[in-house]
Amino acid sequence: MPAAAPDTAEQRYYIFDKGTVGRNFIRLNMTEAALLDRVPKAMLKKTTRQLEGIEYPVYELRNPDHPEAPPTILELVGDEEEGYRIWRIQLHDARYRAAQGGVGVGSTYGQARQAYGIQFVERGDMGLVAVSEAAQISWLLDASTLPNPNAPVRRPTDVPDATKIKGVLLFR
């Protein structure tokens, strides 16, 4: 039996689970103030995104050891008076792996379905997503790899197991 891989700081940084990234380093519903207290300023860039015509604040989180990697997107909800909280986290870096089953960017839909179960598949603001409701994880799928990329997808069984995951969304 091979020895277990060492639990390095980088491995802890690139793990996600229900509502958390990096062994509770970042978590859903975390306040903006708590985020700014926890994460070095050099790793964060505040910007905005649009969803259905509404502009909202986000932080791009970058690992300084991997500046070439896509940023982790921390989407905020709230207002200036009450403050902001993280409501969704987008992961696009292939180093991120789920605590359960090791699924992540580059894995297949079949692996996510086996590890987490898929309740439904839909096309939304991020593209084609497969939703694992209990884990509060959406798997952003590469629709271009489907036999007919523009065909309607109504059931989890409509998606071939070999379809690649190109992003992960943690939501609350």
Secondary structure by P-SEA (a helix, b strand, c coil): ccccccccaaaaaacccccccccccccccccaaaaaaccccccccccccccccbbbbbbbbbcccccccccbbbbbbbcccccccccbbbbccccbbbccccccccccaaaaaaaccccccccccccbbbbbccccbbbbccccccccccccccccccccccccccbbbbcc
